[in-house]
Amino acid sequence: MANFIDYRIGSRVSRQFRRVAQGKTDIVMLDNGEEIRNARWKYKRLKFSASFALLTPEAQHELTSAFYAANAMLYLFRFRDHGDYKVVNAPLDVGVGTTNPVQLTKRYYFGPAYADRLIQAVVKCTVHDAGGNPIPGTLDAALGIFTPDEEWPAGGVTWSGTHDVWVRFGSDEFDMTLHTLDIATADVELVEMRAHR
């Protein structure tokens, strides 16, 4: 059974969230003052939080409906991270000469270093060979997995498109204060998770 609801919460709600990227690093201090560091997570994940000061009745209804339908923290749903939802010519690690499916990722560069981010909840995707020609195939948009119709070519493969993020509520409690009939306040946290079927 899928752990997600394939539906995106609206922009009137999502635009107000603050984004925090999270990793998990173990640090061991040595006797000489140096340290040993080890990253435990292959991919970073995001956490989104918002302190809504003026929730309109429409936004109140949307958040409340999402909380109930997602059964609090149980099910994931789509969220648009307006600060980072586009991918342009991200390289794909394909099995040249095979039709093996590939997981879509996004690459972040910092000088000579880079890190990849696993991408799911895809909205739009085009895959290209090294010459810029489109590669036809089948996309599992929920999981971000692309399977080519023919064998992967040599010379490099990239993809471009847009994506959402799978999130769940950060608590089994939903606290909203109604100040007037039209205005409410609420603190909401959403946590990025991986979807699976």
C-alpha positions in Angstrom: 0.0 0.0 0.0 1.3 3.5 -0.9 2.2 5.8 2.0 1.2 8.9 0.2 -1.8 11.0 -1.0 -0.9 12.2 -4.5 -2.2 15.7 -4.0 -0.4 19.1 -3.4 -1.4 21.5 -0.7 -2.2 24.9 -2.2 0.2 27.8 -2.6 -1.8 30.1 -0.3 -0.6 27.8 2.5 2.8 26.6 1.2 4.3 30.0 0.3 4.5 31.0 4.0 6.7 28.1 5.2 10.3 28.5 6.2 12.7 25.8 4.8 15.4 24.0 6.8 17.7 21.4 5.2 18.8 18.6 7.6 21.6 16.1 7.6 22.8 13.6 10.2 26.6 13.7 11.1 28.3 11.7 13.8 31.3 13.6 15.3 33.8 11.9 17.6 36.3 14.1 19.5 39.8 12.6 19.7 42.2 13.1 22.5 44.4 15.3 20.4 41.6 17.8 19.7 40.9 16.6 16.2 37.6 15.0 15.3 36.3 12.2 13.1 33.2 13.0 11.1 30.8 10.6 9.4 27.6 11.5 7.5 25.0 8.9 8.4 22.4 10.0 5.8 23.1 9.7 2.0 20.5 12.4 1.2 19.6 15.5 3.2 16.0 16.1 4.0 13.9 19.2 4.5 11.8 20.4 7.3 9.2 23.2 6.8 7.7 25.3 9.5 5.3 28.2 9.6 3.7 30.4 12.3 0.6 31.5 10.6 -0.6 34.9 12.1 -3.5 35.5 9.8 -5.0 32.3 8.5 -8.0 33.0 6.2 -11.0 30.7 6.4 -9.9 29.1 3.1 -6.4 28.4 4.4 -7.8 27.2 7.7 -10.0 24.7 5.9 -7.2 23.5 3.6 -4.8 22.9 6.5 -7.5 21.2 8.6 -8.6 19.0 5.8 -5.0 18.0 5.0 -4.4 17.1 8.6 -7.5 14.9 8.8 -7.2 13.3 5.4 -3.5 12.5 6.0 -4.4 11.0 9.4 -1.9 13.4 11.1 1.6 12.0 10.6 0.6 8.8 8.8 0.4 9.7 5.1 2.6 11.9 3.0 1.3 14.5 0.6 2.8 16.9 -2.0 4.3 20.2 -1.0 5.7 22.9 -3.4 9.0 24.3 -2.0 8.9 27.6 -3.8 12.6 28.2 -3.1 13.8 25.0 -4.8 11.6 23.1 -7.2 13.3 23.4 -10.6 15.9 21.1 -12.2 18.0 22.0 -15.2 20.3 19.5 -16.9 20.9 17.3 -13.9 23.1 14.3 -14.7 21.7 10.8 -14.4 23.7 7.7 -13.5 22.4 5.3 -16.1 23.4 1.8 -17.1 24.6 2.4 -20.7 23.3 -0.3 -23.1 20.5 -1.4 -20.7 16.9 -0.3 -20.2 17.3 -0.3 -16.4 15.2 2.3 -14.6 17.0 5.3 -13.0 16.2 7.3 -9.9 16.0 11.1 -10.7 18.3 13.2 -8.7 19.3 16.9 -8.5 23.0 17.9 -8.3 24.2 20.8 -6.2 27.7 22.1 -6.9 30.1 24.0 -4.7 33.3 24.6 -6.6 34.8 21.2 -7.4 32.5 19.4 -4.8 28.9 18.3 -5.4 26.1 16.5 -3.7 23.0 14.8 -5.2 19.5 15.0 -3.8 16.9 12.2 -4.5 13.9 13.6 -6.3 10.4 12.3 -6.1 6.9 13.9 -6.5 7.9 14.9 -10.1 5.6 17.4 -11.8 7.4 17.7 -15.2 10.3 15.8 -16.6 12.2 15.6 -19.9 15.3 13.3 -20.3 18.0 14.1 -22.9 21.0 12.5 -24.3 24.4 14.3 -24.7 23.2 15.9 -28.0 20.1 17.4 -26.3 17.8 14.9 -28.0 14.8 13.7 -25.9 14.8 10.1 -24.6 11.3 8.6 -24.6 10.4 6.5 -21.7 8.0 5.9 -18.8 8.0 8.0 -15.7 6.8 7.0 -12.3 6.2 10.6 -11.2 5.4 9.7 -7.5 8.7 7.9 -7.0 10.8 9.8 -9.5 11.9 6.7 -11.5 12.4 6.9 -15.2 12.6 3.9 -17.5 13.7 4.4 -21.1 11.9 2.8 -24.0 15.2 1.8 -25.6 18.8 1.2 -24.3 20.5 4.1 -22.5 23.0 5.8 -24.9 26.6 6.5 -24.1 28.0 10.1 -23.7 25.9 11.3 -20.7 22.2 11.7 -19.9 20.5 14.6 -18.2 17.0 15.6 -17.1 15.2 18.9 -16.6 11.8 19.6 -15.0 10.0 20.6 -11.8 9.1 18.7 -8.7 7.3 18.8 -5.4 8.4 17.3 -2.1 6.7 14.5 -0.2 5.9 15.7 3.4 4.1 14.6 6.4 2.8 16.6 9.4 5.5 16.9 12.1 3.0 16.1 14.9 -0.1 14.1 15.7 -1.5 17.3 17.2 -2.9 20.3 15.2 -3.1 23.5 17.2 -5.2 26.3 15.7 -6.5 29.3 17.6 -9.6 31.1 16.2 -9.4 34.8 17.1 -12.4 36.0 15.1 -14.8 34.2 12.8 -12.4 35.0 9.9 -8.9 34.9 11.4 -6.9 32.2 13.1 -3.3 31.5 14.1 -1.5 28.2 13.9 2.0 26.7 14.1 2.6 23.9 11.6 5.6 21.8 10.9 6.1 19.5 7.8 8.9 16.9 7.4 10.2 15.6 4.1 10.0 11.8 3.7 10.4 9.3 0.9 7.3 7.8 -0.8 6.9 4.1 -1.4 4.2 1.9 -2.8 
